[in-house]
Amino acid sequence: MIVLEGCITRVEGCLDVAAANFDLSADRSCEDCCTYPLLSVSLSQKWNDRNFSLTDTLFDTQGRPYRISDLKYVLSSWKWQDTDLHSYTVDSAEIACTSGILSYTPDIIIVDAKQSQYTLGTIRQSPLTDSLSLKLGFVADLDCIDAYAAGIPPVFSNQSAIWDSLSASRASIRLVLQRDTSMAVFDTLFIHTMKDISLGLDLDFTPGFPETIRLSVNYALWFSNVDVQDLNSFPVSIENGIRGSFYKTP
């Protein structure tokens, strides 16, 4: 009788099918080795049927020219639903707050008129969705985050582009205007608002693979009722035009 001795080596790897590094050949789960795919946003910024540019000369309700020299704003609280109305978000994170540790979704982006690609966070669920909701601005729960604390994400810091030093608070929108195109004089507006945005959007997530939400925004709706001689007309027009301005990129 011949006896053969040997050892069987078990392959260790990530066994979560939702992970980006799921290992079909593994037969033993590794500890904290799984990594998860990213959810991103591609935002096409438009002025009606053309691409929006900060060099564009625009016209108010009276036909007077002006320019938008800079435009930045916050989009947050991204949530998508499947056909059974189950809601999904990116993976949550924790941050220090005045009342303790706050759990939140770190899908807070500052949209820049010169940038189109943004990262929201990691995802673990892979539903077939038919709607999307988000907010323009910060939810009230995040007001407790100290803007002067060290080590916080830049979007919360007093050094961020949307920090309103006059009111010592985070704004939702920062707008820089050149209301007279013949003069190098600029007005900076910080707009404090929070608007809900919802739209139909079909997304078929694949487990373990990154996904991109492709949206467009039409700024012509934001500025449809502005008067360059009345600075207050800009925040009013913007707030009235936000909800219908976002749509699925064709």
C-alpha positions as CSV (number, residue, x, y, z in Angstrom):
1,M,0.0,0.0,0.0
2,I,1.4,3.4,-0.9
3,V,0.4,6.4,1.3
4,L,0.7,9.8,-0.2
5,E,0.9,12.7,2.2
6,G,0.5,16.4,1.3
7,C,-1.3,19.6,2.3
8,I,-4.1,21.4,0.8
9,T,-3.6,25.2,0.6
10,R,-6.8,27.2,1.0
11,V,-7.0,30.3,-1.1
12,E,-7.9,33.4,0.9
13,G,-9.7,36.3,-0.8
14,C,-12.7,38.5,-0.9
15,L,-15.9,36.5,-1.1
16,D,-18.4,39.4,-1.3
17,V,-19.9,39.5,-4.8
18,A,-20.6,43.2,-4.3
19,A,-16.9,44.0,-3.9
20,A,-14.6,45.2,-6.7
21,N,-12.1,42.6,-5.8
22,F,-14.4,39.6,-5.5
23,D,-12.3,36.4,-5.9
24,L,-14.2,33.5,-7.4
25,S,-11.3,31.2,-6.8
26,A,-11.1,31.9,-3.1
27,D,-12.4,29.4,-0.6
28,R,-11.7,31.3,2.6
29,S,-12.7,34.8,3.4
30,C,-10.0,37.3,4.1
31,E,-10.3,39.9,6.9
32,D,-11.1,43.4,5.8
33,C,-9.7,43.0,2.4
34,C,-12.7,43.7,0.3
35,T,-12.8,46.9,-1.7
36,Y,-16.0,48.4,-3.2
37,P,-16.7,50.1,-6.5
38,L,-17.2,53.8,-6.8
39,L,-20.3,55.7,-7.8
40,S,-19.6,58.8,-9.9
41,V,-21.5,61.7,-11.5
42,S,-20.9,63.1,-14.9
43,L,-22.6,66.5,-15.1
44,S,-23.0,68.2,-18.4
45,Q,-23.5,71.9,-17.8
46,K,-25.7,73.6,-20.4
47,W,-27.2,76.9,-21.4
48,N,-30.3,75.7,-23.3
49,D,-28.9,73.6,-26.1
50,R,-25.2,74.6,-25.9
51,N,-22.5,74.0,-23.4
52,F,-22.2,76.6,-20.7
53,S,-18.9,78.5,-20.4
54,L,-17.7,81.2,-18.0
55,T,-16.6,83.3,-21.0
56,D,-20.2,83.5,-22.4
57,T,-21.9,86.9,-22.6
58,L,-25.4,86.5,-21.3
59,F,-28.5,88.8,-21.3
60,D,-31.0,89.8,-18.6
61,T,-34.7,90.2,-19.0
62,Q,-34.1,93.7,-20.5
63,G,-31.5,92.5,-23.0
64,R,-28.6,94.0,-21.0
65,P,-25.3,91.9,-21.2
66,Y,-23.6,90.4,-18.2
67,R,-21.2,87.5,-17.4
68,I,-21.0,84.8,-14.8
69,S,-17.4,84.9,-13.8
70,D,-17.7,81.9,-11.4
71,L,-20.3,79.5,-10.2
72,K,-20.0,76.9,-7.6
73,Y,-22.8,75.0,-5.7
74,V,-23.3,72.0,-3.4
75,L,-25.2,68.8,-4.4
76,S,-25.7,66.3,-1.6
77,S,-27.9,63.4,-0.2
78,W,-28.0,61.3,-3.4
79,K,-30.6,58.5,-3.2
80,W,-31.9,56.2,-5.9
81,Q,-34.9,53.9,-5.8
82,D,-35.8,50.6,-7.4
83,T,-39.3,49.7,-8.8
84,D,-40.3,48.4,-5.3
85,L,-39.5,51.9,-3.8
86,H,-36.5,50.6,-1.9
87,S,-34.0,53.4,-1.4
88,Y,-30.2,53.1,-1.7
89,T,-27.3,55.5,-1.0
90,V,-23.5,55.3,-1.0
91,D,-21.8,53.9,2.0
92,S,-22.1,56.1,5.1
93,A,-19.2,57.6,7.1
94,E,-18.8,59.2,10.5
95,I,-17.7,62.7,11.5
96,A,-17.3,64.6,14.8
97,C,-20.2,66.9,15.6
98,T,-21.0,69.1,18.5
99,S,-23.5,66.6,19.9
100,G,-21.2,63.6,19.3
101,I,-20.4,61.4,16.3
102,L,-22.7,61.9,13.3
103,S,-23.3,59.3,10.6
104,Y,-23.8,60.8,7.2
105,T,-23.4,60.0,3.5
106,P,-20.2,61.6,2.2
107,D,-21.7,62.2,-1.2
108,I,-21.4,66.0,-1.0
109,I,-19.8,67.6,-4.0
110,I,-19.1,71.2,-4.9
111,V,-20.0,71.6,-8.5
112,D,-17.6,73.9,-10.4
113,A,-18.7,75.3,-13.7
114,K,-15.3,74.2,-15.2
115,Q,-15.6,70.6,-14.0
116,S,-17.8,67.7,-15.2
117,Q,-16.7,64.6,-13.3
118,Y,-17.3,64.0,-9.5
119,T,-17.1,61.0,-7.1
120,L,-19.9,60.3,-4.7
121,G,-18.6,57.3,-2.7
122,T,-18.6,53.5,-2.6
123,I,-21.6,51.3,-3.3
124,R,-22.5,47.8,-2.2
125,Q,-26.0,47.3,-3.5
126,S,-26.7,46.7,-7.2
127,P,-30.4,47.4,-7.9
128,L,-32.2,48.2,-11.1
129,T,-33.4,51.8,-10.4
130,D,-36.0,54.0,-11.9
131,S,-35.7,57.3,-10.0
132,L,-33.1,59.6,-8.4
133,S,-33.4,62.2,-5.7
134,L,-30.8,64.6,-4.3
135,K,-30.6,68.1,-2.7
136,L,-29.0,71.3,-3.7
137,G,-27.4,72.5,-0.5
138,F,-26.6,71.0,2.9
139,V,-29.1,69.2,5.1
140,A,-29.7,70.9,8.5
141,D,-28.1,67.9,10.4
142,L,-24.7,68.9,9.1
143,D,-24.8,72.4,10.6
144,C,-23.3,70.9,13.8
145,I,-19.9,70.2,12.1
146,D,-17.3,72.7,13.2
147,A,-15.9,74.5,10.1
148,Y,-12.7,75.3,12.0
149,A,-11.9,71.8,13.2
150,A,-8.7,70.2,11.9
151,G,-8.9,67.1,9.6
152,I,-12.5,67.5,8.5
153,P,-13.4,66.9,4.8
154,P,-12.7,70.1,2.8
155,V,-16.4,70.6,1.8
156,F,-17.1,71.4,5.5
157,S,-14.2,73.7,6.1
158,N,-14.1,77.4,6.4
159,Q,-11.5,77.3,3.6
160,S,-14.0,75.8,1.1
161,A,-15.2,77.7,-1.9
162,I,-18.8,78.0,-0.5
163,W,-17.8,79.3,2.9
164,D,-19.6,82.6,3.5
165,S,-17.3,84.5,5.8
166,L,-19.8,87.3,6.3
167,S,-22.4,85.0,8.0
168,A,-19.7,82.5,9.1
169,S,-21.7,79.6,7.6
170,R,-21.7,77.3,4.6
171,A,-23.6,78.6,1.6
172,S,-25.3,76.4,-1.0
173,I,-24.3,78.6,-4.0
174,R,-21.4,81.0,-4.7
175,L,-21.9,83.2,-7.7
176,V,-19.5,85.8,-9.0
177,L,-21.1,88.3,-11.5
178,Q,-19.8,90.9,-13.9
179,R,-22.9,93.0,-14.3
180,D,-21.2,95.5,-16.6
181,T,-19.2,93.8,-19.2
182,S,-17.3,97.0,-20.0
183,M,-15.8,97.2,-16.5
184,A,-13.7,94.7,-14.4
185,V,-16.0,95.0,-11.4
186,F,-17.4,91.9,-9.8
187,D,-20.2,91.1,-7.3
188,T,-20.0,87.9,-5.2
189,L,-23.2,86.4,-3.9
190,F,-23.6,83.6,-1.4
191,I,-27.0,82.0,-1.6
192,H,-28.3,80.0,1.4
193,T,-31.0,77.6,0.3
194,M,-31.9,73.9,0.2
195,K,-33.8,72.5,-2.8
196,D,-35.0,69.0,-3.4
197,I,-34.4,67.6,-6.9
198,S,-36.0,64.4,-8.3
199,L,-36.1,62.9,-11.7
200,G,-36.7,59.6,-13.4
201,L,-33.4,57.8,-14.1
202,D,-32.9,54.1,-15.1
203,L,-29.7,52.6,-13.8
204,D,-28.8,48.9,-13.9
205,F,-26.0,48.4,-11.4
206,T,-23.6,45.5,-11.9
207,P,-22.3,43.9,-8.7
208,G,-18.6,44.8,-8.1
209,F,-18.4,47.3,-10.9
210,P,-18.2,51.2,-10.8
211,E,-21.2,53.1,-12.0
212,T,-21.7,56.7,-13.3
213,I,-24.8,58.8,-13.0
214,R,-25.1,60.9,-16.2
215,L,-27.0,64.2,-15.7
216,S,-27.3,67.5,-17.4
217,V,-28.2,70.9,-15.9
218,N,-29.7,73.9,-17.8
219,Y,-28.5,77.1,-16.2
220,A,-30.7,79.2,-18.6
221,L,-33.6,78.3,-16.2
222,W,-31.7,79.5,-13.2
223,F,-31.1,83.0,-14.7
224,S,-34.3,83.4,-16.8
225,N,-35.6,86.3,-14.7
226,V,-32.5,88.3,-13.7
227,D,-32.1,92.0,-13.9
228,V,-28.5,93.3,-13.8
229,Q,-29.6,96.5,-12.1
230,D,-31.2,94.5,-9.3
231,L,-28.7,92.2,-7.5
232,N,-31.5,90.6,-5.5
233,S,-33.1,89.3,-8.6
234,F,-30.3,86.7,-9.0
235,P,-31.0,84.5,-5.9
236,V,-34.7,84.8,-6.5
237,S,-34.4,83.6,-10.1
238,I,-32.0,80.9,-9.3
239,E,-34.1,79.4,-6.5
240,N,-37.2,79.4,-8.8
241,G,-35.3,77.7,-11.6
242,I,-33.4,74.9,-9.8
243,R,-35.9,72.1,-9.6
244,G,-36.7,71.7,-13.3
245,S,-33.2,72.4,-14.5
246,F,-31.7,68.9,-13.9
247,Y,-32.4,66.1,-16.3
248,K,-31.0,62.8,-17.5
249,T,-28.3,63.2,-20.1
250,P,-29.6,62.0,-23.5
